[in-house]
Structure formats: structure tokens, C-alpha cells
Amino acid sequence: MQVEEMHQKLQERLGDAVGELHTETIDPWIEVQPDRIVDVARFCIEEPDLRFDSLSNLSGVDAKESLFV
């Protein structure tokens, strides 16, 4: 499954909990509302088409005006 398909599946199921897909970097990433991270993670684990079984990278950047995780 391509990242665009994953993003679409997440948006269809979780709506506004899922933000933009960013593909301009080496590793694409998807914005997630902080208060919905548990819902998103649970969906990624339980959805048969996704079946995520590990988290390989979780990082954050404090840019003073905003926090990126």
C-alpha cells in the first residue's frame, strides 16, 4: 500500500483527527491531532489492510511558535 492510500484510509475512518500528508521529505509523514493519537494508533494496528506492528521513529521539534511531533 502506498502512503497516499494509507492517508486516504486514515482520513476516511478518522476524519479531522488526520491532517495533511507530507511527502516533500525522504520519509513521508502524516499530521495527527494530538488528542486523537491513541485512536489513530489503534486503527493502524487493528485495520487488516494496515496491520502496523511497530513504531520505528517518533520525534519532536520545538520551533518556539509551534511543536512538531
PEDA-V145219 format. One record per helix or strand of 3 or more residues. SS is the DSSP state (H for helix, E for strand). FROM is the first residue (numbers start at 1). TO is the last residue. If there is no record, write none. Layout:
BEGIN
SS	FROM	TO
SS	FROM	TO
END
This chain:
BEGIN
H	3	17
E	18	22
E	29	32
H	34	46
END
